[in-house]
Amino acid sequence: MLRVLVLVALAGGIASGAGARTTAIGFDHTLHARDVEVSGATPIACARCHDEKAGRLVGRPGHAACFGTCHGPAPKGTRQPLDPDRLKLCTNCHAEAALVPPYLGKPSVAYPPYRIDRDFSLVLGHQEHREVACTQCHDPIARRQPAPHARCAGCHDGSTPQRFAMATCESCHPPAVGKPQPPELATVQNTVTAVFSHATHAARGGAGKDCTTCHAKIRDASAIQIELPRPTVTECASCHDGKQAFGVTTACTKCHAAPSDKFEVARPEARFRHDAVHATLVATEPCTTCHVLDAKTGEVTVAGHAACTQCHASDFGERKPKKCGACHNATEPWRHLRADRAPPDRTEFGAMIDHVIHKGACASCHSLRTATTQLRTPRGHVACAGSGCHAVTGGAAPQLADCGACHRLGLAAERLAKRIAQPWSVRLAFDHVPHAKSSDGATVACTSCHTSLVGPVPELAAPAKATCAGCHDGGTAFKLTGTTCRRCHS
C-alpha cells in the first residue's frame, strides 16, 4: 500500500521541499517557442517579455510577462500548494524547494535564470558591415568592449531596411542549439596571441593602426561564417620585411613563443644542393643573388632566408613548411632551429685555375687533407684573396664577385670522374704523404711528378709513369715491372 501511495504522489507532481531542487531549471526559449507553435497560438515577440530602451534590454521579465493572457492568473501573495502544471511552469525561474512545503527559502530568482546552454546565437556579417570602422565595435588596444547593444544602437534606428531597429531581435539572434558562439578568429596551433600587442602596432601609425592591414579577409566574412580567418604570415610580411620591422623569416620565435611538443612535419632526407632542382637557378642567376661576399675578406657568406623566400615564399607562409629541414634540424619555423647540415665534403662546383698564370708555391693553395681528398685547397677565397691577388672590388681580374669566371657547377665531380676512369689510374690507391719525402729525407717537389700543369684543371694530365721510375727502381721502392701492378693500379 505504501508503494502505491508513493507512486501516486509522484505521478501527481507532489514534492517535498526537503528533497526538491534548490536551483531553477532554467527558461528554454527554444522549447517555449515550440510549444507556442504547436498550440497554434501567434508567435510571441521578444518585446512581449523584454523591455528595450535606447537599444538596450532593461529590467527583467516579471509575472506579467507569463501570466494573464498566456498562463492564467498570477500567483497570489499567500503561498498555496501548486498543481503539477503550475509547478512545472514556475520552476523555470524559481527553485522548486521554495515553491513546495515546507518552502525552503524565498521564491527569488537570479537573472537571467540560465541553467542551460544559451539558446540564441549571434549572426553578424562583417561583409554587411565592411564600411563601418572596425573600432566602432572593437577596441583592441584597451581590450574593453562597449556593451553589446551599445555598439549597434548608433546605426540600427529603423530608418532603412539595412538599419533595422534594435527591437527586431530575431534579425541578429536566431534560435540555436548547444553552445552558440558569436564569430571568432579561427583556432590555430602556435598562435601569436600570447605576445602580440595591438597597442604596439597601432602606436606605429599608418598600416599598424589600420585593422584591415592584417584582418582584411574578415571584411568578406558572411553572416553565417562563425570561424573568421586569422592573419597569415603573408599579411605580417607586408611590414615585417626586415626593413620596417624584423623579417618574418628571421625571428619566428619572437611571436610564436609556445611551440607544440610534437614535430608534425617529416624532415627532408636530403640537404640543400645546387644541382638538380636548383641547376636552372645557378645557370641563369648570378651567385651573389643568394651569396653575399664579405667586403673585407672576400669570403662567401651563408645564404640567409631572404635568398630562399624569393622562390619559396609560399612554403615559408605555410603552417607545415617542407623546405626548412633541408638545412635545419626541424621544419616548423616557430621552433628554435639550428642549421645542422654541414656542406658536403666535396664541392659541387670546382675551380678553373690556370696553373701557368698562378706560379706561386703549390702548397700556398694545396694545403688541406680531408677524409676524402688529399692536398685540397682551402674552402672559400682565402687562397685567392692574398696581397696582389684577387679582391672583392679592384685587384687582379677576375674579381671575386665574378664567380662564373672560376667556378662551374659539377666541375669537381667531372674532374674526379675523368681521373678515376683513366686507364690504369692510381687515383684511388695513391697517398701523397709517404711520397712527400725522398729516402734521404729531402722534400720532394710537387713538380717532380706533376710536370705538366698546362690547361684547365679537368684536363690536367696525371703524372706519367716515367716520373715514378726514379724511385720505383726495385731498390728505393718496389719495381714498376713484374706482378705488383695492382698495388697502385687498383
Buried (B, 14 or more C-beta within 10 A) or exposed (E): EEEEEEEEEEEEBBBEBEEBBEEBBBBBBEEBBEEBEEEEEEEBEBEEBBEBEEBBBEEBBEEEBBBEEBBEEEBEEEEEEBEEEBBEBBBBBBBBBBBBEEEBEEBEBEEEBEBEEBBBBBBBBBEEBBEBEBEEBBBBBEEEEBEBBEBBBEBBEEEEEEEBBBBBBEEBBEEBEEEBEEBEBEEEBBBBEEEBEBEEBBEEEEEBBBBEBBBBBBBEBEBEBBEBBBBBBEBBBEBBBBEEBBBBBEEBBEBBBEBEEEBEBEBBEEBBEBEEEBBEEBEEEEBEEBBBBBEEBBBBEEBBBEBBBEEBEEBBBBBEBBBBBBBBBBBBBBBEBEEEBEEEEBBBBBBBBEBEEBEEEBEEBBEEEEEEBEBBBEEBBBBBBEEEBBBBEEBEEEBBBBBBBBBBBBBBBBBBEBBEEEEEBBBEEBEEEEBEEEEEEEEBEBEBBBEEBEEBBBEBEBBEEEBBEEBBEEEEBBEBEEEEEEEBBE
